[in-house]
Amino acid sequence: MLLVLDDEHKEHLNFLANVDSSVLQEFCKIALEFMRKGIAQKVYQGAAQKLNVDAETVKHGVEGLMYLLTESARLMVSELDFQDSIAILGFSQGLCKDLLGLYTENRAEIRSILGEMAMDLPHYRNLEWRLDVELASRSLRHQTIPTVVMKLHTEDCGKKDVHVLQTDPVNLVHLTQTLEGALAEVKTQHCRRIIRNINK
């Protein structure tokens, strides 16, 4: 499975395709250190002075490298696919070899860091539902009031919960349309870019 990177990330990694192996190794160390401990702006300044480039270029290079490594580890990209993915980006054979070594050596640790960063939220287990219809009451003999009753089963850290929810069909249709709209929005390029930045 080849990685699909957008133009912005390709541009950030483009700077690293033209550096020496030692410089790339330094960038990799910075990227891994940032994944472990968080970002420190002073490191950007120091690296920028050594390379005689502006701090923004260094920042983009490190962020591009971090994204490449985290996405590869998250998707469990094979070594062959990783090589093909970075070869497309214009990396020389030597730099490809260095990056592959870094990726295979640190993949397990990167996955562990990503696992720690993930939010532990209750997740869906099962849903039971029924439709209740009130056809008449003492005061109104001819009426139809439909109600959807749902029993939502969730699990959070091994703890199972049951939530009983009740709504009318009109609200249920509105809720469904809103959720479908949200799912469609998540697939847009703008939203993917925001999610990528959050996951950094």
N, C-alpha and C positions, 0 to 999 in steps of 0.2 A: 504494500500500500504506500504509494508516493504521497509525500506531504504537499498540500496545496497552500502556497503562501500568496498573500495579496501583494500588490505592487509596492506598498509602503514598507513591508518587511523585507522584500527583495532589495529595495533601495538601501535599507539599513545594513543588510548583510553584504551589500556590494562593496562597502569600504573594507571589510575583512577579507574579501577575495584577493585583494592586492597587497596584503601585508606579509611580512616574513613569518616563518613558523614560530619563532620565539615570541613575536608580538601576539599571534593568535593564541598561543599557550597562555599568555598573560591575560588576555581577554577572557579566556575560558575560566581561569582561576577567579577572576573578578565576578563573572556571571554565577559561578557555583557558590562563591562566598555571599553574594547578594541573595541567592535562593535560601541559603542557610540562615543568614542573620539580618537580611533586609538591606536596603539601599543606603549608601553613605555618599553624599555629594563630594566630599573631599577626595575620594578615590578617583572620581571623574577628573577633577582638576589635576591631580598628580599624574595620571596616565596621559592626559592631554598635553601637559608640559613636556613629558618624555618623548611623545610622538610628534610634537610641533603641530598639533591640530587643535581645533576648538573643542571645548568640553561637550558641546551638543553632539558632535560627531561621535565622540567616545561613548556618550550616553546611548545614542541610537544603535551603535554597534553592539554594545553589551545587551541592550534590551532585545535586539534582533536575535542575538545568540541565545539568550535566555528563552525566548519564545520557541526557537528552533528545537532546543533540547527538551523543554517541558512538553511541547506538543508531540515530539517523537516518543518520549517516555510514556506519556499518557495514552497514546494510541498503540504502544508496543510495536513501533515500526521495526521491521527486521533490518539486519545489518546491510543487506544488499539494497533494500529500498532506501535506507538512509543515505548510502553512497550515491545512489541514482538521484535522490532529491537534492543533495548539495552539489553534485556535478552539474545539474541543470542551472544552478545559481552562478556558475563560473569559477568555482574553486579549483585550484590546481590539484594534480594527483597527490602531491605531498601534503597539502592542507586538508584534502579529503581524508587522507589516512590519519592525520592528527585528530581531526574532528571525530572520526569514527571511533578511534581509540578512547577519546574522552567520553563519547556517548556510551559505549559498551561498558566502560569502567564505572560510570556514575549513574547508569540507568536506574538501578535498584534504589539508590539514595534519592534520586529525583522523584521517583514514584512515591517513595515514603514521605517526602516533603509535601508533595501534592495531596497525599492522603490526609496529612495533618491539617492542611489548609482547608480541606473540604468541610462544608457545613454539615453537621449531623442533624438532619431534620426527620420528623416522622414520615414514614413512607407507606404507601397504599398496600393493603393486603387483600381486601375483599369489599364488595358493595352489595348489599341486599336492598331491594326496594319493593314497594307495593303502591297501588293506586287506590285510594279511598274516595268514594263519591257519596256525598250527603244528598239524598234525593228529596227529603222533606223534613220539616220540623213542625212543632205545634203551631207556631205562628204563620209559617209559610209552607203550604202543602205542596206547591209545585215549584221546586227549585232544583238546581244542579250545582253543587259546589265540589269540584274535584280537588283532591290534595295528594301530592306525591310524598310518601314517607320513605326515607332512606336510612339505612344503618351502615355507616362507614367504619370499616375495620382498618386500623393503622398499627404500625409497629415502630417503636423508637428505642434503640439500644436493647433489643430483646423484650422490652415491655410492650404488651399488646393493649390497645385501647379501642373502645367502641364509642362512636358518636352518632346520636340519633338526630337527623335533620328532617325538616318538614317545609314544604313550599308548595305553591300552586303552579300549574303548568305554564302560565305566562311568564312568571319569574324564572322558572327552570329553562325555558327557551331562551330568555334574555341572558341568563348566566352562561348557557352553552355557547351562544353567539359571541359573548364577551371573551370567553376562554379560547374559542377558535380564532378570534381576532388577535389575541395575545400570542398564540402559537405562531400565527402567520407573521406577526411583527418580529418575533425572535429570529425568524429565518432571513430577515432583511440584512443587507450589508452593513447599514448603520448600527444595528443592534449587535451584530457579531463583533464589530470593532469595539463597542463599549464593553462587551463581555470579555474580550481578549485583554483589554486594559485593566479590567477588574481582576482578572486571573493572574495578572503580572504581580 
